[in-house]
């Protein structure tokens, strides 16, 4: 069965008199995969910033490591498939897959080497200055050794199973990203076998960082931390009595974790997804990490067993999973070494005790998380669940978290007799299992659960409440740029719009109808949606700026995004730059547009802001000759968002909210001098430097909006 593309007006005729070959030439585009590695380099550089609290610098190191894991699990795995199938170049940069993979490996090795250099040469000594020590085995006292051996016997040995390698015990099927040890053994066991190797798998329940007792005279503010890998190396002999351990080497295998499901050939997608998740930990091998002291003979043995070559080998000077250093923030209770806490602000009219539905019926509200509390979003659905006049609630869920108060409120609403519909996206990468659990919980409570549209991820963030008021039905909506996830709302920057605007609420209802029912594309009042109108509306708005410039007026486009990779929009931005439109782009991560090229993109600037909070909000601004049109959206400017996802883009119409949003976007984000990096024409990034005190947008918004 062939999937039919949705009817839309995404493809527009060219009207600008510019050379189409020039704007679409491959050299005008940066590669997406290399751009991801550039972003992780920027994240890693945060761990070198001495103005950031010490433990937060460790957090950035861990985030970079975790990001790189996902990069290998998804992007590198996909690229290897393309190379193995011997497919040609793809993407607007038309890169040769084999050459690109070679370049990706080179850049990834450089990034990994830099991670461990920073850990060993910068962070460990800096932590020691704060009395957080990582004593090496040479520094252990006899008391330390006694403690380590006791810890191993009581906490480690009971939960691990050594697997000897012989004819009856072939090389085990290694779990994705788990810590393993390969042991070289000499001796004859109880059954007369002459063994050479054994494998130890470390369960994820075992902490990778272990705090050990202080020495006499050390202050209570001191912390001594040991790596699990060091403990295992010291005590592995206990697992093989009578045998001689010639070597104990840590290693970690990364596997392809992308799910391969054909929705069109599946009768029950949830059941098939559940089956596929079971095998995720055992996908194709893509990367092998080993400790730097691992002998060549051992690494060759591991590469052979994992089906990899030296190109996929990463010899690291430290533990094979730096993401585990996040545990240090739980071990070391030192508020002075972390970011100062804050209490998110709440609009006085949305304070606890006030009816949110009553307030929203009077005017719109725009909240900027995490500076402003996510509580009103949760309270809105709680209030709707308890209100006897509320008849129906509809909600999209992409990522919600394990203990979601949003889900709990939907269950309460269903149990009170309301018509509750949840559109749950089961394919939210790495949250699939949790979404299956939440879907079952909701179904058990009587919620109508819908899994969206086959072939299109539901990425829109919206809630609709229908209430009976004076014998009429009134609609209320919440629209956001981020997920309904209370934990993410504390560390991701996102916007929330609360409105009872008739036109917008009608649009939201029509989008829900498209998701849950059938029918042709419905014309909306003011919202833009993917995969139908979003790309074309963006292009029309950009062309309107070109028209204003040609008429002798100014043209200005500002877009704040996570990623920019859609070729059609990039080409349109190039044409606008050629026409004289000023374009300022705030792109946190991937950016395939090449700015600052004379005759092509000299009027385009691209900045990336990396700071305490993950910049996640999507905001579009079009000057429109003084009209100032502002939109918030769930969508980045990528082909997947515009063609293969259900996305929403909603206007901010209330004048005071427009003024505020423009001020934050243009007056704050574009004026940042402390967190921003500038993308150069060659694809590299340069950190912004300034004389005097830097202007950090996140700190300024914290001061302005939080309590």
N, C-alpha and C positions, 0 to 999 in steps of 0.2 A: 504493500500500500504506500503510495507517495503522498507526503504531506504537502498540502496546498498552502501557499503563502497567503497571509491575510491581505485583504484588499486595503490599500492605503494610498496616500499621495506622497510617499517618501521620495520618489524620483521626480525631480523638477527639471524643467528645461533650462539650459544655460542662456543667460541674457547678457552677461558681461563680455566685453570685447577683449579678452585676454587669451593668451596661448594656453590651451588646455593641456598640452604636453608638458609645458614648463611646470605647472602647479602639481601635476601628477607624477613627475619624474621620480624614480625610486630614490635618488640621492637626496630628495627633499624630506625623506621620512627617516626617523630614528627607529631602531628595532625595539620591539616590545619587551623581549626577554632581557636584553641588555639594559633596558630602562629599569626593569624590576631590580636588577643587581645594583644599579646606580642608587635606587631608593634605599636599599638595604645598607649601602655604604653610608648614606646620610644618617640613617638610624644609628649605625655603629659609631659614627663620629660624636654622637651625643655622649657616649661613654668616656670621651676624652675631655669633655667640657668641665673644667674645674668649678664653674659657677653652679653646677647642678649637684644636689646632695649626693653623697657617696653611694648609698644603696640604690638610688635611682639610676646612677651610672651603670651599676651592675644589671639593673633591670633592662636597660637599653641593649646591653650585650646579649642578654637572654632573648629579648625580642628579635634581634637580628638573627640569632641562631634558629629560633622557631620559624621565622619567615623563610629562612633558607631551606629548612626541612620541607616546607610546603612547596617551595619553588622546585625542588627536586621531585617531590611526589607527583606534581601535576605538570609543570611546564617542561622540565627536562625529560620526564617520562614520555610526554607527548611528542617532543622533538625527536627522541630516539626512535619512536614508532615511525615517524615520517622518514627518517634517515634509513631505517631498515627496509621500508617499503620503496626506497629509492625514488621518492617523489621529488618534483622540481621545486623551484622557489615559490614562496607564497607570501602574502602580506604586501602592503604598499611599498615596503623597502626592497622587495624581491630578493631577499637574502637566500643564498644557497644553504639548504638545511645542514649539510655536512660541515661546511665552513662555519656556519653559525654555531653548531654544537661545539666545534673546536674552540671557538672564541668564548662561548659560555663556560666551558670547562676551565679555560685559562683565567677568566675573570672570577669564577667561583673559587678557584684555588687561591687566588690573590686575596679574596675577601676572607676566606677561612684562615689563611696565614696571618692576616691582620687581626682577626678576632683573638687568636691565641697570643699574638704579640702584645696586644692591649691587656689581655688577662694577666699574663706573666710579668710584663715589664711595667705596667701602669697600675692596674687595679689592685693586684695582690699587695704590692708595696704601699699603695695609698690606703688600703684597708688596714694594713698593719699599723699605720700611723694613727688609726682610729681604734687600735687595740682589738682588731679582728684578725686573728692569725690562722694560717693554714700550715701547720707544722709538717715538714717533710719527714719521711721515714728515718732519715739520718738524725733528725731532731727529737725523735720520740725518746722519752725516758723509760726506765723499766716499769714504772707505774703506768705509763701510757700503754706499753705492750701488754701488760696484764689486763688492762681495761679493754683493749681491742680484742684480745682473745676471748674474754668473757662475753663481750658484745656479740662476737661472731657466733659463739656456741649457742647463745640464747636467742638472738634476734635474726640471724642470717641463715645459718645452717639448717634450721628446721623447715624453712620454706623454699629451699632450692634443691634441685635434683641433678646431680652430675650425670652426664651421658657420655659413656665411653664410646669411642669410634672403632668398630670392627665390622666383620661381615654381617653380624646379627644386629648391629646398631649403626646404620648408615648415618651420614651427616644429617642432622635434624633440619626440619623446615623452620627457618628463623623468623621470628615475629618482627614485623616492621618497626623500626626505630627503637627496639629494645636493647638494653645493655647485655652483652654476652662476653664470656671469657673463653679463650681457647688455651688449653693447658697441654704442654708437652710433658709426657710422663715416661718414666723409665722403671721397669720392674715387671715381675710376674704376679698376676692377681690370684685370688683364692681359687679360681677355676683353671689356673694354668695358662691364662692368656697373656701374651706379650703385647701390651698395649703401648701405643705411641701418643695418641691424642684423646682429649676429652673436652666436652663443651659444657659450660655453665650458663644457664639463662637466669638473669636477675628479674624477678617479678617487679612490676611497676609499683607495687605496694611498699617496696623497700626504699627508704629515703636515700638519695644519692649524696647528700651532705649530712654529716652526723656531728653533733656537738659533743666534744669530749670534756671531761672534768678539768678544772683549772688546777694549776700547780699551787703549792703553798705560797702565800704572799701575794698572789695575783688579785687585782681588784675585781669586784663584781661586775664592773662595766666591761671587763675583758671577755672575749669569746675565742675559743679554740675550736676550729672546725676541720673535720677530716673527710676526705672523699671515700665513698664506699669502695671504689676501685682499689684504693690503697689497703683497705681492710681486707678485701678478698685476696689480694696478692699476698698479704702477710699470712693469712690463715688457710689458704686453699689446701695446704698439705693435710689438714685435719680431715678432709673429705676422702682422702685416698691413703688410709693407714697401710704402712709397709711399703708404699711406693715412693719413688723419688720424683718430685716436681722440678723439672728442668727449666720451666718457664711458664708464666701466667700472663696472658696478653688480652687486653680489653679490645672489643670491636663492636661495631654497630652497623646494621644493614638498613638502608632506606629502599623502600619499594614503591612501585607505581600504585597510587591510591585513588586514581580517578575511576569512577564507577562506569561500567559499560552496560547500559540498559536500553533496549529498544522499546520505547513506550507504545509504539504502534502495534507491536507484536505481543503485548502483555495484556492479559485479561484482568489481573488484579495487580496494579502497580505497587501498592504497599507491600503485598506478600513477596513479590519479586525483589523489591528493594531490600527487604529484610534478609533474603537469601544472599543477595550480593554483598551486603555489609559483612557477613560472616567471612567472606574471602578477601576483604580489603587488606587485612594484615599480611596477605600472602601473594601480593601481586608481583610483577616482574621486578627483578633487582635493578636498581639505578645508581646506587652509591654505596661504597664501603668505606667506613671510617675505622682506623686503627690507631693505637697509641704509637708515638714516635719511636719507642724502643722496641717495637716488634721486628724480629729478624726477617730478612728477605724471604727465607724459606717458608716462614709461617704466613706472611702476606700473600705469597704466591699460592700457597695451599688454600687460603681463604678465597682469593680471587677465583681460583678454579672451581671451588665448591659453590660459589655464588654466581658463577657465569659472567664475571666482569673482567675488565682489563685494567691496566695501570692508569688509564685515563680517568677511570671512575674511582680510583683509590685516593683517599685523603688521610695522610699521616699527620696526626695532630699532637701538639705538645701540651697535653692536658687531658681532662676527661672528654669522652667522645660525644657528650651531649651538654653543651653549655647552657641550654635552656633550663637545665636543672638548677642552675645558680639562682633562679628565682626563689628557691627554698631559703636562701640566705635572709630574705626579708622577713620570713617567719621565725628564723632562729634568733636574729639580732633585733631585739626590741629597743631601737634607738630612734625616737622621733626626730632627733636633731640630724639624722642622716637620711631622712626622707623629705619629700615635699611637705610643706606645711598644710595641715588640713583646712578645709573650708566648708561652710554651710551654704548650699545652693540657695539663691534668692527665690522668692515667690512673689508674684504680682499681688499687691495688697487686695485687689478685688477677687483673687482666686485663693485667698487664705482659707485654711480649714474652718469649717463652720458655715461658710457661704455655699449656697447652691450653685454649682458650676453651670448647670443647665440654664438656670435663671440668668447668670452673668453672660453666658455665651449667646443667649437669645437677644441681648442688648447690643453686643459689639463683638468684634473679632479680637483674639489674643494671639500673640506670637511669642513663643518662648525659645530661648537659646540654651540648650543643654551642653555641658553639665553646669554652666554658670548659673542657670536657673533650674529649679527643681523639676524632676520628671514626675513628681508626686501628682500634679493635676491630671496627667494622662491616666494614671492608675485610678485616681479618685473619680474621674469622669465615668469610667465603665462600672465602678463600684456603685456610684450613685444611680446610674441607669439600671443596674441589676436590682436595686431596692425600690426604685420608684414604680408605684403601681400604674402610673400613666404611660410608662414606657412599654411599647408593644413589641419592638424588634431591635436587635443589635446585630450588625454585620462587621466582621473583623478579618483583616489579613494577618497572617503570622508567618514570618520568614525565619527569624531566630527569636526565641522568647526566653530561653533559660530554663533550667530544671525546676526551680521553685517559683514559677512565674505568678505574680499576683494578678496579672491580666487574665491568664488562663483560669485561675481560681474564681475571679469575678464572672467570667463567662459561664462557668459551671453553676455558680449561684443563680445567675440570671435564668439559665435553662431550667433549673430545678424549681424556680418560682413561676414557671409557666410562660416565660417569654419566648418568642421566636428568635433563636440565636443561631447564626451561621458563621462558621469559621472556614476561611479559605487558607489552607495550610500548604506551604511549599515543602514537600518532602525532600527535594533535591538541594537544599541549602548545604553546600559542601562542608563536610565534617560535623554537621549538626543533624544529619539524616536520622540517626538512631533516636536522638532526643525528640525530634519532631514526630516520629512514629509513636513514641510513648505519649506525647501530649495529645496527638490525634485520638488515640484510644481512650484516654481519660475523658476527653470532650464527648466522644461518641457515647461512652458509658453513661454520661450525665444527660444525654438527650440533645446535645448540640448537633446540628446538621453540619457535618464535616465534608468539605469539598477539596479536592486536590488540585484545583486549577485546570489549566488547559493543556492538553497533550502537546508536547513540543515547545512549550513556552513557560519558562519559570515565572512564577508570580512574585515579583520583587517589590511591588507597590506597597506602601505603608499607609493604610487608611482604616478608619473606623466610622461607621454610620449608625446613628441612633434615631429611631422613629418614636415620637411621643404624641399622645393625644392631648390637645390643648383646646379647650372651648369648642368641642365637637369637630375640630379639624386636626389633621395630622401635620406635625412640624418635624423637620429633620435637623439633626445636629451632626457635625463631622469633625473628626480629627484627622489631619494629614501631616505626615512627617517625612523627613529625609533619612531617618534612621529606624532601626528595628524596635519592636516592642519588647525590649530587653532591659530590665532595670539595672543590671550590672554594667552593661555597655554604656548606658546613659550617664554613668559616673565618670567615664574616661573617654568617650567619643563626643566630638562636637556635632550637634545636630539641631535642626529647627523643628518646632511643632507649631502648627496653626490650628486653632480652635475657631470654628465658624458655624453660624447658622444661615449664612448667605444662601439665598434660595437657589441661585444659579449654580454655585459650586456644589451644594448638597445634592442637587438634581444630577449633576455630572457624576458625583461619587456613586449615587444609586445606579446610574446607567453602567458604570464600570463594573460594579458588582453583578449586575444582570448579565453582562458579557462573560464574566468569569463563571457564573453558576448555571447559566442557561444557554440558549442558542439564538442565533439571529445574525443579521448583517451588521456592519459597522454603524454605530449610532453617532450622529453629530452631537458634539458636546458644546456647552455654552462658552466656557472659558478655560477649561483644563486641556492640557495636551497629554496624549497617552501613546505609549509604545505597546505594540509594534505598528500602530496606525498613523498617528499624526506628529509624533514628537520630533523626529528628525526634520520633517518638512517645515514644521513651525519654527524650529531653530534656524534653519536655512533662510526662511522668509524674513525672520527678524534681522538676521545679519545683512541680507540684501537691502532691507529697509535702511540700515545705517549707510550702506554704499550709496543709496539714492540720495540721502540727506547730504552726503559729502559732495556728490555731483551737482547738487543744487546750491552749493556754496556754504553749507552749514557744517557743523562738526558731527562726527560719528564716533561712538564709543561703545565697546562691548567689554564686559567683565564677566568671567565665568570662574566659579570656584568648584573644583571637581576632585574626585579621587584619581580618575584616569581619563586620558584623552588619546584615543586611538582610531576613531572612526574616519576612514579616508575621505568620505564625502564632506563631512564637516570640516576636516582639516583643509581640504581644497578650498572650501568656501571662505575659511578664515584667511587663507593665502590671498584669495581674490580681493577680499575686503582690505587687507593690508596694502595690496598694490593700488587700491583705489584711494588710500589715505585714511582709512578708518583706524582709530587707535584701539588696540586690543590688549587687554591685560588679563592674563590667565593665571589662576592660582591652582596648580595641579600638584596634589600631594605626592602621588606615586608615578605611575606610568605616563609618559608623555612622548608620543611619536611625532609630534610637530617639531620642526626645526626652526627656532626663532632667530631673528636678527640677521637674516640673509638679505643682502642688498638686492633690491628689485623683486623680492619675493615676500619676505616677512620682516622687513626692517621696522615695521610699526607694531610688531608683536613682542611682548615680553612674557616670559613664563617664570613664575616663582613657585618654589615648594617650601611649605612651612612644616617643620618638624619640631615638636615641643612636648610638653607634659601631657597634652591630650591629643588623641588621634583625630586629625582633621577629616571629618567624615561627611559634613554637610555639603549639599550641592545647591548652588545658588547661581542664577543667571540674571545679568543686568544688561538691558539695552536702553541707551539714552533716548532714542526715538525723538530727537529734536526737542528735548525738554519735557517729554511725557514721563520719562523714568519708569520703564516697565521692568518689574522685578518678579522673579519666579523662584520657587523652591521645588526641588525634585528628588525623587528616589533614584534617578538615573545618571550615570556617568555617560560621557560621550564616547561610547565604544559600540562596535557592531553588535556584540552580544546583548547589550542593554536596549539598543534601538530596534533590533530585528528579532531577537529570540527571547525577549522577556516582556512581561506585562509591567509597565512602569507608569507612574503618574508625574505630572509636572503641573503645579498649581500656582496661580497668580496671587500675589499679596496686593490686595485692592484697597484696604483701609489706609487713608493718607498718612496717619501718624506712624503706622507700621512700615509703610514704604520708606518714609524718611529715616526711621531707625535702621532698617535693614540696609539701606544704601550707605548710611554712615558707618555701620560695622564693616561692610564689604569694602567700600572705597576709602573711607576715612581711617580705618584701623588695619585691616588685613593688607591692603596695598601699601600702607605706610610702615609696615613692620621692618625693623632693622636688626632685630635680635634673634629671630628664629628662622629667617628666610634664606633660601638658597636660590641663585639665579641660574637658569639653564642657558648655556652658551651655544653658539651655532654648531660647535663640533660634537655636541651631545654630552659634554661634561657639565658638572655643576660647580658653581663658585659660591662659597658662603659669604653672605653679606657682612661687611665690616663697616664700622662707623666710629667716628671720634666721639668721645663722651659716652654717656649712658645709653645703651641700646634701647630701642622702643620695641618691647615684646608684646605682641597683640594678645596673647593668652593671659598674661599677667594684668594687662589693662582691662580686659573684659572681666576677669575675676574681681578686680577692685570695683568695677562699675556695676556688676550685676549680682554678685554673691553677697551674702550677709557679712 
